Amino acid sequence: MTAPTKDSTPQIDASHIVARPFEGQDDYWKVRALLIETYPITPVDFNWEIRRLDGSRYHNEDPELFAAWAQTIGLWETTDGHLVGAAHHEGLGNAFLQIHPDYRHLIEAEMIDWTEAHLTAPEGDDGQRRLDFFVFDYDGPRQRLLAGRGYEKKPWFGRSRRLRFGNRPLPVPVVANGYVMRALRPGDDSEGDRMAALLNAAFNRTIHTGAEYRTFMAHSPSFEYDLHLVAEAPDGSFAAHVGMTVEDVNHYGIFEPVCTHPDHQRKGLAQALMFEGLHRFKARGATDVYVGSGDAVAANALYDSIGFTEAYKGHVWRKLFD
């Protein structure tokens, strides 16, 4: 038998990739599998981690898939059914691409075309629309692609931070006097209500409800009670919280969210919860842990103190459409 030559190896080109709409829960699992598959072969946070996807899907009061949500996702897959790209929003006007790196040269421009047709949001009262992409500063190809289409780099930025365990000693967590550190408990509906109250207060929002958080606890595939820690105040309310997710295939952990109620700040509560979280991540076999941050000085000082010394910065790129 003659060994195949390099020239005889079939090559994938654009004709072997088909764009199609998102069609339901089976496609959700395909997108999630794409994130897991591409983690080892992409830079930090090039694609979303699973917690962010699960939060987009399940942080709502209705456990069923919203038809409107499904209509804002476009998929690209090979003719043999291998998903290699997904385009979607996180609120209209904010576009995100999940791409297998081996195929981005074939589909990335087409995916941006799709987002411009489906995901723009009104900007002002003069009929203009806008579209934003968050792009890491390390991603030169996407920056050049967007710049060539008229997008402008804005000063708004965020960071993805990584901690590598290695031989790092882990401090013993110590919670402030009067507070109780514990995991969320199954079977207690009030847990969802207290979580919603904390999230609204900590992030200055009004959108979170107990029903929404109970849906997330009951249906998100990444949710585990033992990995969602709270500092309970003397009055029984939740004073601080760290959510944790373990991605067991690639052995990494995610802190999301990290928050403290304004009435309970400067007591070291979030730090204590994160130290306890690191112990739990390591016990589960995680080798790396990630946390996202913006430009908030206090949050970044906290993450520095804990050991998130790797920081990958990115900026918003915006285009306005008439």
C-alpha atoms as one frame of an Amber mdcrd trajectory, in Angstrom:
protein
   0.000   0.000   0.000   1.307   3.417  -0.907   1.319   5.944   1.916  -0.778
   9.037   1.230   1.240  12.052   0.183   0.870  15.493   1.662  -0.778  16.703
  -1.530  -3.419  13.949  -1.352  -4.627  14.990   2.129  -8.119  16.460   1.817
  -8.221  20.163   2.642 -11.150  21.913   4.236 -12.191  25.093   2.439 -15.185
  27.395   2.663 -17.262  25.057   0.511 -17.102  22.461   3.301 -18.609  24.810
   5.916 -22.298  25.591   6.176 -23.903  28.480   8.083 -27.246  27.762   9.718
 -29.479  29.064  12.505 -29.436  27.785  16.081 -32.157  25.169  16.426 -32.491
  24.145  20.073 -30.987  22.416  23.062 -28.908  19.959  21.030 -27.156  22.936
  19.459 -26.559  24.400  22.906 -24.571  21.295  23.811 -22.650  21.597  20.543
 -21.620  25.164  21.352 -20.620  24.123  24.853 -18.555  21.252  23.455 -16.825
  23.693  21.093 -15.707  25.788  24.084 -14.273  22.724  25.801 -12.613  21.426
  22.628 -10.873  24.708  21.802  -9.611  25.624  25.284  -6.242  23.835  24.910
  -5.529  25.318  21.465  -6.456  28.972  21.968  -5.026  31.874  24.016  -6.535
  32.866  27.352 -10.271  33.599  27.000 -10.164  33.616  23.191 -13.465  31.756
  23.426 -15.873  31.907  26.360 -15.596  29.526  29.272 -18.548  27.259  30.059
 -19.805  29.254  33.060 -20.367  32.336  30.957 -22.347  30.368  28.395 -24.399
  28.612  31.069 -25.123  31.934  32.744 -26.364  33.442  29.470 -28.652  30.478
  28.964 -29.966  29.761  32.468 -29.942  33.061  34.377 -33.622  33.624  33.645
 -36.911  32.807  35.269 -38.065  30.500  32.464 -36.103  27.231  32.283 -37.268
  26.692  28.706 -35.170  27.996  25.830 -36.436  31.428  24.772 -37.295  31.536
  21.080 -35.958  35.096  20.905 -32.653  33.989  22.442 -32.277  31.194  19.905
 -32.873  33.603  17.029 -29.790  35.615  18.012 -27.300  32.755  17.523 -25.739
  31.775  14.204 -23.796  28.557  13.732 -21.118  27.391  11.292 -20.346  23.719
  10.926 -18.541  21.430   8.525 -20.560  19.374   6.084 -19.983  16.332   8.293
 -21.613  18.085  11.277 -18.623  19.375  13.276 -19.436  22.751  14.819 -16.588
  25.218  14.246 -18.174  28.604  14.925 -20.973  30.351  16.811 -21.908  34.041
  16.770 -24.208  35.549  19.408 -24.731  38.495  21.729 -24.675  39.185  25.445
 -27.253  41.909  25.149 -28.002  43.379  21.721 -25.183  45.565  20.490 -22.499
  43.329  22.026 -21.316  40.606  19.646 -19.209  37.558  20.479 -17.618  34.914
  18.299 -16.714  31.394  19.392 -14.386  29.971  16.747 -12.303  26.865  16.266
  -8.881  28.390  15.487  -8.266  26.041  12.559 -11.228  27.585  10.724 -11.155
  31.262  11.618  -9.472  32.231   8.335 -12.446  30.693   6.501 -15.401  31.937
   8.556 -14.490  34.899  10.787 -15.321  37.611   8.242 -18.614  35.907   7.399
 -19.459  35.635  11.099 -18.920  39.372  11.546 -21.180  39.992   8.538 -23.871
  37.956  10.310 -23.537  39.889  13.570 -23.820  43.197  11.719 -27.051  41.994
  10.125 -28.600  40.559  13.300 -27.123  41.949  16.520 -26.854  45.767  16.288
 -28.611  47.966  18.848 -30.038  51.518  18.603 -27.568  54.288  19.429 -29.089
  57.654  20.301 -32.170  59.183  18.711 -30.888  59.782  15.178 -31.520  56.289
  13.819 -27.954  55.077  14.133 -27.147  51.596  15.357 -24.006  50.286  17.019
 -22.136  47.040  17.376 -19.374  46.337  19.900 -16.786  43.579  20.028 -14.543
  42.958  23.010 -11.109  42.053  21.624  -8.031  41.103  23.585  -4.957  43.172
  22.866  -3.080  39.981  21.946  -5.497  39.271  19.067  -3.919  41.183  16.195
  -5.863  39.382  13.427  -9.266  40.372  14.799  -8.167  43.932  15.486  -6.979
  44.282  11.884 -10.173  42.723  10.564 -12.386  45.081  12.560 -10.280  48.157
  11.802 -10.572  47.379   8.092 -14.348  47.399   8.475 -14.474  50.777  10.199
 -14.520  49.744  13.864 -12.724  51.993  16.346 -10.860  50.901  19.457 -12.427
  52.515  22.528 -10.854  53.211  25.932 -13.207  50.834  27.751 -11.382  47.691
  28.741 -11.521  44.498  30.737  -9.100  41.855  31.914  -9.011  38.110  32.226
  -6.758  37.055  35.071  -5.187  33.642  35.643  -3.692  31.960  38.705  -1.567
  28.850  38.269  -1.480  26.570  41.291   1.930  24.926  40.785   3.494  24.569
  44.244   1.773  27.687  45.550   0.880  27.460  49.276  -2.773  28.257  49.901
  -3.674  30.465  52.880  -6.199  29.229  55.406  -9.421  31.240  54.952 -10.508
  33.282  57.960 -13.941  34.899  57.899 -14.683  38.075  59.864 -16.279  37.758
  63.289 -20.038  37.426  63.204 -20.165  35.988  59.677 -20.589  32.368  58.643
 -18.842  30.985  55.564 -20.757  28.177  53.878 -21.926  26.741  50.574 -25.423
  27.217  49.208 -27.885  24.611  50.430 -30.228  22.591  48.218 -33.919  22.524
  49.021 -34.173  26.019  50.544 -36.051  28.424  48.259 -34.916  31.400  50.309
 -31.358  30.842  49.079 -32.370  32.110  45.633 -34.078  35.182  47.090 -31.059
  36.079  49.218 -28.729  35.569  46.267 -30.830  37.858  44.068 -30.830  40.560
  46.757 -27.043  40.348  47.067 -26.418  40.468  43.304 -28.693  43.488  42.888
 -27.040  45.365  45.742 -23.454  44.446  44.866 -23.756  45.298  41.158 -26.249
  48.175  41.526 -28.949  46.349  39.585 -32.639  45.589  39.910 -32.923  42.765
  37.366 -32.206  39.706  39.511 -34.999  37.687  41.116 -35.161  34.648  43.319
 -36.959  32.732  40.577 -34.150  33.527  38.131 -31.479  32.251  40.488 -33.465
  29.111  41.352 -33.660  28.325  37.622 -29.897  28.697  37.384 -29.339  26.411
  40.376 -31.747  23.776  39.089 -30.819  23.689  35.404 -27.314  25.031  34.725
 -25.041  22.069  33.910 -22.080  23.782  35.567 -23.817  24.617  38.863 -22.706
  22.702  41.980 -23.891  23.673  45.443 -20.525  22.915  47.076 -18.856  25.383
  44.692 -21.080  28.377  45.409 -19.897  29.995  48.631 -21.472  32.765  50.678
 -20.629  34.781  53.758 -23.845  34.880  55.781 -24.344  37.992  57.902 -25.677
  37.876  61.482 -29.156  38.844  60.238 -29.217  35.866  57.819 -28.709  37.905
  54.649 -25.886  37.144  52.239 -23.029  39.600  52.649 -20.650  38.211  50.005
 -20.567  35.488  47.391 -18.160  33.725  45.071 -19.526  31.457  42.374 -17.226
  28.676  41.220 -17.218  26.389  38.205 -14.890  23.483  37.468 -14.239  22.450
  33.879 -13.146  18.866  34.466 -11.989  18.038  30.927  -9.295  20.729  30.860
  -8.793  20.950  34.631  -9.406  24.609  35.293 -11.664  26.630  37.575 -13.612
  29.871  37.166 -14.616  32.428  39.786 -17.823  34.079  38.562 -19.256  36.156
  40.100 -17.298  37.663  42.983 -19.283  40.233  44.942 -19.812  41.874  48.330
 -22.848  43.791  49.548 -21.975  47.513  49.966 -22.979  47.329  53.663 -20.385
  44.625  54.331 -17.341  45.766  52.392 -13.788  46.138  53.755 -14.113  43.100
  56.001 -12.127  40.676  53.836 -15.202  38.568  53.115 -14.611  38.063  49.379
 -10.943  37.283  49.995 -11.836  34.645  52.591 -14.362  33.044  50.233 -11.860
  33.015  47.363  -9.164  31.412  49.547 -11.650  28.689  50.492 -12.562  28.402
  46.830  -8.945  27.835  45.827  -8.747  24.914  48.250 -11.881  23.411  46.695
 -10.623  23.958  43.153  -7.330  22.251  43.932  -9.115  19.317  45.570 -11.058
  18.873  42.309  -7.845  18.680  40.268  -7.827  22.175  38.745  -4.380  23.397
  37.701  -5.424  26.940  36.721  -8.091  29.351  37.927  -9.542  32.346  36.072
 -11.414  35.469  37.094 -12.588  38.366  34.960 -12.180  42.000  35.957 -12.594
  45.463  34.529 -10.835  48.627  35.590 -12.143  48.715  39.188  -9.163  49.451
  41.427 -10.476  47.601  44.481 -11.326  44.423  42.567  -7.947  44.292  40.855
  -6.155  44.893  44.175  -8.099  41.954  45.634  -7.154  39.649  42.773  -3.512
  40.723  42.961  -3.452  39.919  46.675  -4.831  36.448  46.044  -2.284  35.592
  43.346  -3.937  36.344  40.002  -0.707  37.817  38.683  -1.331  37.056  34.984
  -3.587  39.676  33.436  -4.738  39.724  29.796  -6.228  43.047  28.748  -8.720
  43.759  26.002 -10.739  46.689  24.682 -14.124  47.385  23.145 -14.133  47.973
  19.379 -17.220  49.859  18.154 -18.812  50.658  14.825 -21.794  52.933  14.194
 -24.201  52.169  11.336 -26.473  54.693   9.645
